[in-house]
Each structure stands twice: as C-alpha cells, then as structure tokens.
Amino acid sequence: MMFKGIRFKIVIGLAGLMFLLLAGSFMGLSWHLNRSYTQLEHEASAQDFKRLLTSIDARLRQIEKLRQEWSNWTAMMDYVEGRTPEFAAAELGAESLMQSGIAAVGVLGLDGRPIYDVAVPGAPEMAALFKSDYGPMLSRLPAASEPACGLLFRSGQRWVVCRLGIYQSSGQGQAAGILVTVESLSAELLQEIKAQTGLGFVLRPEQLSPSKSVADAPKLRSSLGSAEVVYDIQKNLMRLSWPVQDMAKKNAGYIEMEWPRRLSSQARDDLASIRWQLIVFFAVMALGFLFILDRLVIRRLVGFGVQLRAINQASHWQKQIEVGGDDEITALANDTN
C-alpha cells in the first residue's frame, strides 16, 4: 500500500525530475568549462609557441651578427678583389673554422662565381652545395626583406647557413662579394633555447603524432616559414606542431612542443567539487519542495479522505469536513459538505 500512495508517487516523480535537472546542469556546466578552458589553453599555448619562434629568430640573428665579423672585414674584401691571394690559406683554413664553430665556408663573387671554399670533415661540401637546388639562393645577396641566416637540410642533417655581403670592416660601401657560412644545428644550441624560454620542444623530420587544425588556429610567421599551428589534444597535454622551412623554402621538419593542460586538470578538479555541491543543492531543493507540498497539499488531502470515510462509516451527514486554508482543496471540502 505504501508504494501506491500519493506521497510515494510524488517522491519518485520529484526524484526523477531532480536527477534530470542535476544531470543536465552538470553536463551543461562541464561542456561550458571544458570549452572555455580549452580555448584559453589554445590561446596560451599559441602564445608560448610564438615566443619559442621569436627566441629561435633571435638566436639566428645573433649568429648573423657573429658571422658579420667575418663578412665585414676589409682583409676579406681585399681577398675577394684579388689583392691578397694568401688571405684564404692564412685565415680561412679548416683549423680556423673549427675554432670559430663553423663547419664550412664559401666565398663567391657578386656574379655568383665561386672563389674559395673549405669544409671540415663531415660538413657539406660547398662546391656540391653551390650546384644543388640551394645554389641559386646562396649565390646572390639576400634582399632587405629576407633573413640572412636560416636552416639547411642536407644529407639527413640540419645546418644553420648564413649568406652575407662582404664589406669593409665598417660595414659601409658596396659589397664586393658573398660569404656563405655553414654550421651545425647542434643539440647545445637547441638546449640553450629551451633554457631561455623554459619550453620543451623537439625538431623532428616529420610529424610524430597525428595532428589536426582547430578552429581559429593561429598562423605564425618566422624566419623559418609561415604556417598554422596544428594540435594533438590529449587528456593531460597538447602537442603543438609547426612545419619548418629551410632557406630554399623546402620542408626541413617540424617543431613539436608539448604543453601541459594544467587548466583542464584544474577544470576537472573544479567539476568534481561542483558535482557534490550540485547534488547537495538539488537534494535540499527536493526535500524543501517535498516538505512544502506535503504541508500544503498531501496532508490536507489525506485529512480530507480520513474525515470523509469517518462520516460515511458513522452516517453523520451533518458533520462538516475541515481542511483549513482558502484554496481549491477548501472549495472541494465545502462542496462535499
């Protein structure tokens, strides 16, 4: 009998309604938080990636300034113009290169004609390099809008290559020729960039993880190219990938950066806390609603039924049914009376 009463039915109906409200509220809040936090993570990670590219560009400009000490050299200019043929043997030997951290050097005239080249063991041969697809780019002075230094992908290895005009030591006047330097993109150099930015990244020959574009993905520009960042979004981290171009606009691999999803972790913790708060809130609401409904409706209806049965059993037709209040239940009792 207790499972057929109006109280039981109301409790079951109210519990089902509150469960639906609770589930809907939690799912909506979870979707909103995840969407908002993911968007914030996209923006923050893109800013970090932009900062990484800026640091790499700055490092390339630093290398350019160091190599300008070689290109802006009056003795080098005199050699190119044919006044000091002994200069190359004295100053541009393999031993001098190794002391300066340079793997290979090529000297060309303004017409692109090779004048001198030398390389340490294991470095790209400059003569072969000038005859390759990189030759047309390396045998001319860089335009004002072009970076002087960039990447070179050769024999499965990445190198930093710089092409600079050969000037007097003051750097003034007309260029007499072109200086091309090649040095290894060493692990030490990459480690310095990591330490400077505090960002973990690797330079891979291809995308290691399946990546995808996201809505409004930023297009980043650098001396290493211009492309959209693609994302591999996992539960606790994002992998950001960006294609790198060498100085000949060829693909030289991908910069891949791992970015921990701390905001999403915080969102999951917040949701766990909010879930219990919602459960308590809806439970209090349900109990309060049930209490009010019981006082205003159920008890009065039960009392109405008890009095009506008592009158019927005792045949006291003159006895009045009293339910209190001034509403539809009161009107029903008056009509019955």
Kinemage of the C-alpha trace (Angstrom):
@kinemage 1
@onewidth
@group {chain A} dominant
@subgroup {mainchain}
@vectorlist {calphas} color= white
{ca met a 1} P 0.000 0.000 0.000
{ca met a 2} L 2.837 2.370 0.823
{ca phe a 3} L 4.087 2.077 -2.754
{ca lys a 4} L 0.711 3.208 -4.144
{ca gly a 5} L 0.265 6.329 -2.053
{ca ile a 6} L 0.481 9.834 -3.436
{ca arg a 7} L 3.495 10.596 -1.246
{ca phe a 8} L 5.468 7.731 -2.825
{ca lys a 9} L 4.490 8.756 -6.322
{ca ile a 10} L 5.434 12.361 -5.694
{ca val a 11} L 8.762 11.344 -4.169
{ca ile a 12} L 9.569 9.144 -7.177
{ca gly a 13} L 8.492 11.802 -9.663
{ca leu a 14} L 10.359 14.535 -7.831
{ca ala a 15} L 13.494 12.393 -7.548
{ca gly a 16} L 13.398 11.685 -11.296
{ca leu a 17} L 12.902 15.370 -12.094
{ca met a 18} L 15.751 16.436 -9.826
{ca phe a 19} L 18.016 13.784 -11.325
{ca leu a 20} L 17.320 15.097 -14.815
{ca leu a 21} L 17.915 18.672 -13.673
{ca leu a 22} L 21.132 17.632 -11.917
{ca ala a 23} L 22.427 15.659 -14.901
{ca gly a 24} L 21.518 18.443 -17.334
{ca ser a 25} L 23.118 21.124 -15.174
{ca phe a 26} L 26.287 19.104 -14.683
{ca met a 27} L 26.607 18.226 -18.380
{ca gly a 28} L 25.992 21.824 -19.435
{ca leu a 29} L 28.472 23.167 -16.900
{ca ser a 30} L 31.038 20.532 -17.871
{ca trp a 31} L 30.683 21.359 -21.571
{ca his a 32} L 30.960 25.088 -20.919
{ca leu a 33} L 34.001 24.772 -18.652
{ca asn a 34} L 35.817 22.374 -20.971
{ca arg a 35} L 35.117 24.554 -23.988
{ca ser a 36} L 36.207 27.744 -22.219
{ca tyr a 37} L 39.320 26.211 -20.676
{ca thr a 38} L 40.315 24.516 -23.936
{ca gln a 39} L 40.010 27.839 -25.772
{ca leu a 40} L 42.167 29.502 -23.118
{ca glu a 41} L 44.711 26.689 -23.483
{ca his a 42} L 44.782 27.131 -27.271
{ca glu a 43} L 45.484 30.830 -26.880
{ca ala a 44} L 48.088 30.409 -24.133
{ca ser a 45} L 49.904 27.560 -25.904
{ca ala a 46} L 49.936 29.529 -29.177
{ca gln a 47} L 51.499 32.483 -27.343
{ca asp a 48} L 54.161 30.182 -25.915
{ca phe a 49} L 54.828 28.747 -29.378
{ca lys a 50} L 55.105 32.260 -30.782
{ca arg a 51} L 57.567 33.091 -28.003
{ca leu a 52} L 59.569 29.986 -28.934
{ca leu a 53} L 59.764 31.031 -32.597
{ca thr a 54} L 60.745 34.552 -31.555
{ca ser a 55} L 63.576 33.104 -29.473
{ca ile a 56} L 64.759 30.958 -32.407
{ca asp a 57} L 64.690 34.017 -34.702
{ca ala a 58} L 66.672 35.985 -32.135
{ca arg a 59} L 69.233 33.184 -31.962
{ca leu a 60} L 69.586 33.200 -35.758
{ca arg a 61} L 70.080 36.976 -35.706
{ca gln a 62} L 72.746 36.504 -33.053
{ca ile a 63} L 74.531 34.016 -35.319
{ca glu a 64} L 74.194 36.521 -38.177
{ca lys a 65} L 75.918 39.221 -36.110
{ca leu a 66} L 78.745 36.826 -35.256
{ca arg a 67} L 79.243 35.960 -38.934
{ca gln a 68} L 79.241 39.638 -39.857
{ca glu a 69} L 82.579 39.785 -38.064
{ca trp a 70} L 83.818 37.646 -40.951
{ca ser a 71} L 81.920 39.343 -43.774
{ca asn a 72} L 82.554 42.917 -42.629
{ca trp a 73} L 86.311 42.516 -42.860
{ca thr a 74} L 88.500 44.681 -45.014
{ca ala a 75} L 91.076 41.879 -45.420
{ca met a 76} L 88.273 39.603 -46.716
{ca met a 77} L 87.189 42.311 -49.142
{ca asp a 78} L 90.742 42.742 -50.385
{ca tyr a 79} L 90.964 38.991 -50.963
{ca val a 80} L 87.762 38.927 -52.995
{ca glu a 81} L 89.027 41.816 -55.100
{ca gly a 82} L 92.208 39.865 -55.766
{ca arg a 83} L 94.683 41.965 -53.821
{ca thr a 84} L 95.668 39.407 -51.140
{ca pro a 85} L 95.595 35.844 -52.557
{ca glu a 86} L 97.396 34.490 -49.480
{ca phe a 87} L 94.496 35.509 -47.207
{ca ala a 88} L 92.455 32.337 -47.707
{ca ala a 89} L 95.212 29.940 -46.699
{ca ala a 90} L 96.094 32.033 -43.652
{ca glu a 91} L 92.620 32.905 -42.344
{ca leu a 92} L 90.093 30.509 -43.889
{ca gly a 93} L 91.662 27.132 -43.232
{ca ala a 94} L 89.844 24.206 -41.608
{ca glu a 95} L 91.566 24.873 -38.278
{ca ser a 96} L 90.328 28.479 -38.196
{ca leu a 97} L 86.818 27.288 -38.985
{ca met a 98} L 86.757 24.733 -36.179
{ca gln a 99} L 87.969 27.329 -33.671
{ca ser a 100} L 85.055 29.583 -34.697
{ca gly a 101} L 82.454 26.806 -34.648
{ca ile a 102} L 81.975 26.972 -38.413
{ca ala a 103} L 81.743 23.779 -40.456
{ca ala a 104} L 82.142 25.177 -43.978
{ca val a 105} L 82.814 28.469 -45.751
{ca gly a 106} L 82.258 29.539 -49.335
{ca val a 107} L 83.340 32.818 -50.917
{ca leu a 108} L 81.657 33.975 -54.121
{ca gly a 109} L 81.811 36.990 -56.358
{ca leu a 110} L 78.772 39.166 -56.852
{ca asp a 111} L 78.148 37.290 -60.094
{ca gly a 112} L 77.792 34.044 -58.111
{ca arg a 113} L 81.155 32.659 -59.268
{ca pro a 114} L 82.812 30.546 -56.541
{ca ile a 115} L 86.174 31.952 -55.459
{ca tyr a 116} L 87.045 29.744 -52.494
{ca asp a 117} L 85.502 27.040 -50.360
{ca val a 118} L 86.568 24.849 -47.479
{ca ala a 119} L 84.780 22.409 -45.151
{ca val a 120} L 85.702 20.446 -42.052
{ca pro a 121} L 85.206 16.648 -42.148
{ca gly a 122} L 81.536 15.709 -42.045
{ca ala a 123} L 80.305 19.093 -43.244
{ca pro a 124} L 78.539 19.696 -46.569
{ca glu a 125} L 80.919 20.254 -49.490
{ca met a 126} L 80.417 23.815 -50.612
{ca ala a 127} L 81.119 23.081 -54.268
{ca ala a 128} L 78.358 20.461 -54.307
{ca leu a 129} L 76.089 22.773 -52.366
{ca phe a 130} L 76.501 25.558 -54.940
{ca lys a 131} L 75.499 23.116 -57.687
{ca ser a 132} L 72.433 21.878 -55.798
{ca asp a 133} L 68.950 23.367 -55.552
{ca tyr a 134} L 70.323 25.704 -52.914
{ca gly a 135} L 72.857 27.189 -55.346
{ca pro a 136} L 70.692 29.947 -56.893
{ca met a 137} L 69.673 31.167 -53.440
{ca leu a 138} L 73.183 31.062 -51.957
{ca ser a 139} L 74.859 32.746 -54.942
{ca arg a 140} L 73.062 36.061 -54.554
{ca leu a 141} L 72.897 38.696 -51.867
{ca pro a 142} L 69.806 38.467 -49.629
{ca ala a 143} L 67.126 41.063 -50.221
{ca ala a 144} L 66.354 43.532 -47.466
{ca ser a 145} L 63.228 41.565 -46.522
{ca glu a 146} L 64.999 38.188 -46.446
{ca pro a 147} L 66.732 36.745 -43.393
{ca ala a 148} L 70.479 36.349 -43.773
{ca cys a 149} L 70.540 33.102 -41.788
{ca gly a 150} L 68.284 30.082 -41.872
{ca leu a 151} L 68.212 26.306 -41.958
{ca leu a 152} L 69.738 23.956 -44.491
{ca phe a 153} L 68.651 20.325 -44.695
{ca arg a 154} L 71.416 18.264 -46.235
{ca ser a 155} L 72.301 14.566 -46.054
{ca gly a 156} L 69.704 13.946 -43.368
{ca gln a 157} L 71.144 16.640 -41.104
{ca arg a 158} L 70.128 20.214 -40.349
{ca trp a 159} L 72.598 23.056 -40.568
{ca val a 160} L 72.489 26.787 -39.974
{ca val a 161} L 73.565 28.614 -43.125
{ca cys a 162} L 74.242 32.333 -43.463
{ca arg a 163} L 74.857 34.334 -46.661
{ca leu a 164} L 76.214 37.807 -46.175
{ca gly a 165} L 77.618 40.541 -48.321
{ca ile a 166} L 81.376 41.104 -47.975
{ca tyr a 167} L 82.080 44.699 -46.940
{ca gln a 168} L 84.819 46.770 -45.396
{ca ser a 169} L 85.259 46.442 -41.650
{ca ser a 170} L 82.983 49.447 -41.141
{ca gly a 171} L 80.185 47.650 -42.973
{ca gln a 172} L 79.805 50.620 -45.304
{ca gly a 173} L 80.074 50.956 -49.058
{ca gln a 174} L 79.302 48.454 -51.801
{ca ala a 175} L 79.525 44.700 -51.306
{ca ala a 176} L 82.489 43.079 -53.033
{ca gly a 177} L 81.232 39.507 -52.833
{ca ile a 178} L 79.194 36.966 -50.907
{ca leu a 179} L 80.242 34.970 -47.843
{ca val a 180} L 78.390 31.726 -47.122
{ca thr a 181} L 78.937 30.001 -43.761
{ca val a 182} L 77.539 26.654 -42.602
{ca glu a 183} L 77.471 25.395 -39.036
{ca ser a 184} L 75.788 22.524 -37.264
{ca leu a 185} L 72.392 22.967 -35.648
{ca ser a 186} L 73.774 21.444 -32.501
{ca ala a 187} L 71.933 19.958 -29.538
{ca glu a 188} L 73.696 22.540 -27.360
{ca leu a 189} L 72.130 25.379 -29.349
{ca leu a 190} L 68.656 23.863 -29.010
{ca gln a 191} L 69.259 23.300 -25.289
{ca glu a 192} L 70.153 26.972 -24.875
{ca ile a 193} L 66.843 27.955 -26.465
{ca lys a 194} L 64.983 25.547 -24.172
{ca ala a 195} L 66.698 27.037 -21.118
{ca gln a 196} L 65.977 30.574 -22.290
{ca thr a 197} L 62.266 30.010 -22.970
{ca gly a 198} L 61.522 27.307 -20.416
{ca leu a 199} L 59.683 25.401 -23.154
{ca gly a 200} L 60.255 21.782 -24.092
{ca phe a 201} L 60.393 21.178 -27.838
{ca val a 202} L 61.996 18.941 -30.423
{ca leu a 203} L 62.754 19.336 -34.117
{ca arg a 204} L 61.508 16.241 -35.915
{ca pro a 205} L 61.866 15.202 -39.569
{ca glu a 206} L 58.120 14.526 -39.683
{ca gln a 207} L 55.047 14.864 -37.509
{ca leu a 208} L 55.300 12.157 -34.869
{ca ser a 209} L 51.728 12.372 -33.618
{ca pro a 210} L 48.509 12.708 -35.616
{ca ser a 211} L 47.691 16.383 -35.519
{ca lys a 212} L 44.725 18.420 -36.632
{ca ser a 213} L 43.814 22.020 -37.164
{ca val a 214} L 41.498 23.669 -34.681
{ca ala a 215} L 39.051 26.486 -35.210
{ca asp a 216} L 40.806 29.845 -35.433
{ca ala a 217} L 44.241 28.207 -35.255
{ca pro a 218} L 46.867 30.965 -35.298
{ca lys a 219} L 49.080 31.377 -38.334
{ca leu a 220} L 52.573 32.112 -37.059
{ca arg a 221} L 55.308 33.814 -39.053
{ca ser a 222} L 59.004 33.400 -38.543
{ca ser a 223} L 62.245 33.371 -40.491
{ca leu a 224} L 61.608 29.615 -40.613
{ca gly a 225} L 58.332 29.945 -42.501
{ca ser a 226} L 54.673 30.837 -42.168
{ca ala a 227} L 52.004 28.259 -41.318
{ca glu a 228} L 49.177 27.379 -38.957
{ca val a 229} L 49.857 25.573 -35.718
{ca val a 230} L 48.267 22.112 -35.598
{ca tyr a 231} L 47.291 20.365 -32.380
{ca asp a 232} L 47.228 16.854 -30.994
{ca ile a 233} L 44.931 17.265 -27.984
{ca gln a 234} L 45.193 14.636 -25.266
{ca lys a 235} L 43.783 14.455 -21.761
{ca asn a 236} L 46.713 15.959 -19.880
{ca leu a 237} L 48.734 17.696 -22.586
{ca met a 238} L 48.688 19.260 -26.024
{ca arg a 239} L 51.254 18.629 -28.718
{ca leu a 240} L 51.681 21.644 -30.963
{ca ser a 241} L 53.301 21.087 -34.332
{ca trp a 242} L 54.535 23.657 -36.853
{ca pro a 243} L 56.275 22.991 -40.206
{ca val a 244} L 59.764 24.419 -40.665
{ca gln a 245} L 61.121 25.648 -43.994
{ca asp a 246} L 64.768 25.951 -44.881
{ca met a 247} L 66.267 28.859 -46.806
{ca ala a 248} L 65.205 27.302 -50.123
{ca lys a 249} L 61.579 27.131 -48.871
{ca lys a 250} L 61.806 23.336 -48.602
{ca asn a 251} L 60.362 21.364 -45.729
{ca ala a 252} L 63.027 20.899 -43.063
{ca gly a 253} L 60.920 19.124 -40.470
{ca tyr a 254} L 58.529 20.097 -37.701
{ca ile a 255} L 58.927 21.875 -34.412
{ca glu a 256} L 56.877 19.938 -31.877
{ca met a 257} L 56.183 21.358 -28.430
{ca glu a 258} L 54.478 19.585 -25.547
{ca trp a 259} L 52.254 21.859 -23.487
{ca pro a 260} L 50.736 20.529 -20.219
{ca arg a 261} L 46.987 21.093 -19.884
{ca arg a 262} L 47.008 22.500 -16.367
{ca leu a 263} L 43.799 24.481 -16.915
{ca ser a 264} L 41.883 21.348 -17.940
{ca ser a 265} L 43.224 19.500 -14.910
{ca gln a 266} L 42.008 22.375 -12.754
{ca ala a 267} L 38.631 22.248 -14.541
{ca arg a 268} L 38.259 18.547 -13.726
{ca asp a 269} L 39.047 19.251 -10.073
{ca asp a 270} L 36.539 22.113 -10.049
{ca leu a 271} L 33.867 19.914 -11.640
{ca ala a 272} L 34.418 17.197 -9.029
{ca ser a 273} L 33.883 19.776 -6.300
{ca ile a 274} L 30.895 21.385 -8.059
{ca arg a 275} L 29.274 17.998 -8.648
{ca trp a 276} L 28.887 17.368 -4.926
{ca gln a 277} L 27.721 20.917 -4.373
{ca leu a 278} L 25.053 20.446 -7.046
{ca ile a 279} L 23.969 17.146 -5.504
{ca val a 280} L 23.579 18.786 -2.083
{ca phe a 281} L 21.812 21.792 -3.609
{ca phe a 282} L 19.268 19.739 -5.545
{ca ala a 283} L 18.744 17.381 -2.594
{ca val a 284} L 17.936 20.332 -0.318
{ca met a 285} L 15.655 21.765 -3.000
{ca ala a 286} L 13.857 18.431 -3.403
{ca leu a 287} L 13.387 17.990 0.351
{ca gly a 288} L 12.181 21.556 0.747
{ca phe a 289} L 9.753 21.232 -2.153
{ca leu a 290} L 8.516 17.889 -0.820
{ca phe a 291} L 8.025 19.373 2.668
{ca ile a 292} L 6.025 22.312 1.314
{ca leu a 293} L 3.982 20.058 -0.964
{ca asp a 294} L 3.268 17.699 1.943
{ca arg a 295} L 2.129 20.521 4.241
{ca leu a 296} L 0.023 22.374 1.680
{ca val a 297} L -1.472 19.528 -0.333
{ca ile a 298} L -0.814 15.940 0.709
{ca arg a 299} L -1.646 16.183 4.433
{ca arg a 300} L -4.812 18.131 3.720
{ca leu a 301} L -5.935 15.619 1.080
{ca val a 302} L -5.181 12.741 3.444
{ca gly a 303} L -7.106 14.535 6.202
{ca phe a 304} L -9.983 15.155 3.788
{ca gly a 305} L -10.136 11.436 2.960
{ca val a 306} L -9.953 10.387 6.627
{ca gln a 307} L -12.819 12.719 7.627
{ca leu a 308} L -14.929 11.709 4.652
{ca arg a 309} L -14.569 7.994 5.440
{ca ala a 310} L -15.380 8.645 9.106
{ca ile a 311} L -18.586 10.495 8.175
{ca asn a 312} L -19.567 7.761 5.787
{ca gln a 313} L -18.946 4.988 8.304
{ca ala a 314} L -20.793 6.783 11.124
{ca ser a 315} L -23.507 8.203 8.876
{ca his a 316} L -23.001 11.630 10.487
{ca trp a 317} L -24.086 13.542 7.425
{ca gln a 318} L -24.353 16.841 9.290
{ca lys a 319} L -20.650 16.781 10.311
{ca gln a 320} L -18.511 19.260 8.410
{ca ile a 321} L -15.163 18.375 6.786
{ca glu a 322} L -12.452 20.806 7.854
{ca val a 323} L -9.185 21.062 5.907
{ca gly a 324} L -8.139 24.643 6.657
{ca gly a 325} L -6.918 27.259 4.261
{ca asp a 326} L -8.678 29.099 1.483
{ca asp a 327} L -7.915 27.416 -1.817
{ca glu a 328} L -9.120 24.715 -4.198
{ca ile a 329} L -8.913 21.966 -1.536
{ca thr a 330} L -11.016 24.108 0.793
{ca ala a 331} L -13.522 24.634 -2.014
{ca leu a 332} L -13.633 20.859 -2.611
{ca ala a 333} L -14.341 20.278 1.089
{ca asn a 334} L -17.103 22.919 1.101
{ca asp a 335} L -18.685 21.386 -1.979
{ca thr a 336} L -18.593 17.975 -0.329
{ca asn a 337} L -20.170 19.405 2.814
